[in-house]
Amino acid sequence: MKSSDIRLSELKFGVIINTSSGGCDSESEAEILEVFRRAGVNDCKTWCGQSDQIEQSFTEAAAHKPEVLVVLGGDGTIRTAAEACHQHGGYLIPLPGGTMNMLPRALYGDLSWQDALTNTLNDPVARTLSGGRVADHLFFVAAVVGAAALWAETRESLREGDMVDAVEKSTAAFQTMFDTKIQYSISPEETGEAEVVAVICPLISENMLDSEQGLEVAVIDVNNVAGLIGLATAAAFGKWRDDKRVTLNKASRIAVQSIKDIPLFLDGERVRIGNKAEISFVPRGTEVIIPGRTNQQ
């Protein structure tokens, strides 16, 4: 859809702000409304509160039936919003208000939420995201299964570059993470086991087009903590796919299981699924609005 096809000033907006996410506060509501005012958006209802109020905010927003849902929060809040838009319809504008900000960063790069929103409203372009599903949970960036998922528990230290603190916080996890491998099945012919299985959506895959009906699967083998640290560091800079410990495949359905509960993170958020799961491709996950190319920075 071209930007000229979206007349945001004629649409009804809903805004959910999670002030517990760390990247925004109660003043963010006024900032968003000012950006809306400058863009000519007037039909808007906001919900601003801490994490214990967010579930009620989504319930009230669903009843309000906004045509565009703007969400400022962390990865969990944004993934919930993407699931809501998938279920109820409407466009999503996910703004970075947390630590990792996986979906916003994939869509807007390293723009601040203020710049991402301003650029999007000035030159709106609709995009349909494909993604993946695990049970009732959707993801649009990546699902990480296994030992590497434990890194999300220390992501703030990693983001700040404090690797020593990250390791100290995860001592107990590191002592047990290699006890159990993940058994995976990509097809009847492609099965095996590994420490980590990463399932990557077309949105960020360097090997897949948006038109491809499937997911990229990275099977990762590491045999010590140092190897995992090195891979996690490389992953942060997008160089992990060149690592000899990574095997890449493509699939529309992936099964994983283990003798223990599997560490699983969907778009940066921990999801508990027990010791086995099936990951499947979702061709039409949710509709997002992003800035046109002239506003991408």
N, C-alpha and C positions, 0 to 999 in steps of 0.2 A: 504493500500500500504506500502510495506517495504521501508526502507531508501535506499536500493540498487536499487530500481526502479526509484528513483529520482536523476538524474544527473544534479545538479544545474549549473554546469560549462557549460553545453550545452544549457541552457535556456536563453531567453531574459528577462531582468529585467527592471522594472520601479520603481522609488522611488519618493514618494510625501512626502514632509516635511512641516508641518504647524508650522512656527516659532512663531505664535501667541498663541499656545496652552499652553505655560508656562513651558513645560518640555524639550524643545529643543531650539536651536538657529541656526544662520547661520553657525556656526562651525560644526553642526551635520552632514552636508552634507559630509564634508571631513572625519569625523569619520566613517560614513557608508561606504564610498568608500574604506577606509583602511581595514575595516572588510571584505569587498568583495574581496579585493586584496589578503588578507591572505587566503581566502577560495577558490581562483582560479576562482572567478566570474568576467568576464571582459565585457560582453555584457550588459551594463546598461545605462539608461538615467534617469536623475534626474530633479525634479521640486521642488524648494525650495523657499518659500515665505510666506507672511502673509495671514490672513484669507480672505482678499478681492481678493487674487489671486488664491485661492484653486479651485474654480469652473472652472476657465480656465485651471488649471493644470490637473484636471480630464478629461476635454474635450480633451486636447492634449495627455494625457496618453491613452485614449481610441483609438485615431487615431494611436498611436504608437503600440498598440496591444501587450503589454508585456505578457509573459507567467507566470511571477511571479510579483505581485504588492506588494511592500513593502511600508507601510504607517506609518509615525511617526507623531502622533498628538493626539488630544483629542478625546473624545467619538463621537462627531459629525462627525469629519473627518473620523474616522475609520468606523463608520456605513455607511457613504457614500461610502467608499471603498468596504465594504462588499456587498452593493447593486450593485456596478459596476461590481464586480467579478461574482455575481449571474447573472447579465444580459449579460455580455460579455464573461464570462468564464475566466479561468486562476486561479492560486493559489494566496492566500492572506497571507502575513506575517504582522499582525497588531502590531506595537510596541508602548509601553506606553509612550506617550509624553504629557499627560494632567494631570488632577487632580484625577478623579476617575478611569479611565483606565479599564472600566468594562470588555470588551472582552479580552484585553491583559492579565489582571490578571487572568481571568478564564482559559486562555490557558497556560500561562507561570508562574503563581504564582507572587511572589513579585520581580522577577528578574528585574534588570535595563534593559533598551532597548538595551544597548550594549551587556550585557550577553545573553539576549533573542535571539538577532540576531546571535551572535557568536555560541551559542549552536545549534540553528536551522540549520545554514549552515554546521556545523560540522557533524550533524547526523539528516538529514531531514526526517520527517515522514509526509505523507499526511493524512489528516482527513477531512471527509465530515461532516459539521455541519448542523443539522436541526435547525429550528427556528420558528418564528412566523411572521405573516403579519397583519398590520393594514392599510387598504386602499392600497396605493402604497409603504408603508414603511415596511422594514424588521427589525427584531431584532433577536439576537442570544443568549442573556443572560436573559433579563427579561423586561417585560412591567409593569410599575407601574401606576395604575389608581386611582385617588382620592387624599385624603389629604396628604398621605405620599409622593406623587410626588412633593409636594411643598418643601420638604427638599432638593431637588436637587438645588434649588435656593440659598441655603446657604451651599453647599457642601464643599467649601473651608474652612469655619469656622469649620465644623464638622470634616473634615480630620485633621485639626490642633488641634482638641480637645477643641476648644473654644465654648462650648455650649451656654454660655451667649450671645456671639456676634451673634451666629446663630439665637437665639430667637429674639434678638433685630432687626436683619435685616428682620425678617419675621413677625413683629408685625401685620401689616395689614392683612397678609394672615391668621395668626392664629385666628384673630378675626372673620373671615368669613368661615374658612374651614369646620366647622361642620354644617353650615347652610343647606348644600345639601348633600344627600347621593347618592351613586352610586347604581343604580339598575342593577342587573346582571342576566344573564340566561346562565347556563352551559348546561342544557338539559331541555326538557319540564317538568321534574320532579324536577329539581334543579334550583330554582330561589330565589331571595331575594334582600336585600339591605345591604350595608355596607359602612363604611368610605373609605375603601381601598380594591382594588382587584389587586393582584399581579399575573402575568402570567409568569411562570418560564420555561425556555427551558431545555431540557434534559442535556445540557452542564454542568449546575451547580446544577441540581436537585439531591437531595440525595435519592429520592424515585423512580426515573425513570432510565431506561437504554437507551442508545443511540438508541437501536433497537425499542423502543416503539414509536408508531405513534401517538404522542399527546403531550400535554403540561400539566404542573402541575399548578393548580390554587389555590392560597391562598386567602381566604376571611378573611379580618381582620376588627375587630370591636374595636374601641377605643372611649371613651366618653369624653376625656379631653386632654388638651395639654400635661400634665404630662405623660399620657398613651402613647401618640404618641412619646414623647421624649424617654421614656423607650424602646419602641418597635424599634425605629430607632437605638438606641444604641446597643440593642441586635442583630439587623439585621446585624450591621457592623461586628459582631463577629460570625455570623452564628448560633446563638442560638434562633432565632426568631420562628422557627417551633415548639419549645416546649412550646411556650406561649399559655395559655388557650384561648386567644382571636383570635387565628388563626385556621381556618378550612380548611383542604386540600382536594382537589379533582383532578381528571384527566379528560381532555377533549381535543377534537381536534378543537372545535369551541366555542367561548365565546362571548356573546353580552353584551355590557355595555351601559348605558344611564343615563342622569340626566336632570334636568330642566335647568341647567346652563352648560356653557362650562366645559368640564372635564379636569382637570389637568392630562396630560399623558406624561410619560417619557419612551422612548425606548432606552435601553442600555445606560442610563444616559443622553440622549439628549431630550429636550422638543420638542414635536410634537403637533401641534394644529389640532384638529379633530372636533371641535364643541361639541355638547352635546350628541352624540352617536357614537358608533363604533362597528365593528365586528372584533374580533381577531381570526385568523385561523392558524392552524399548517402548516408549510412548511417542507416537509420531506427532501428535498435537497436544503439547503440554499446557502452555499458557501463552497469552498474547501480551507482549510488553511494548512499551513506547520508549524509543531511544532517540538521541539527537541525530539529525542528518549528518552526512560526512563533513560538511563545512564547519560543524560545531564540535567535532570530535577532537580532543586534545590529548 
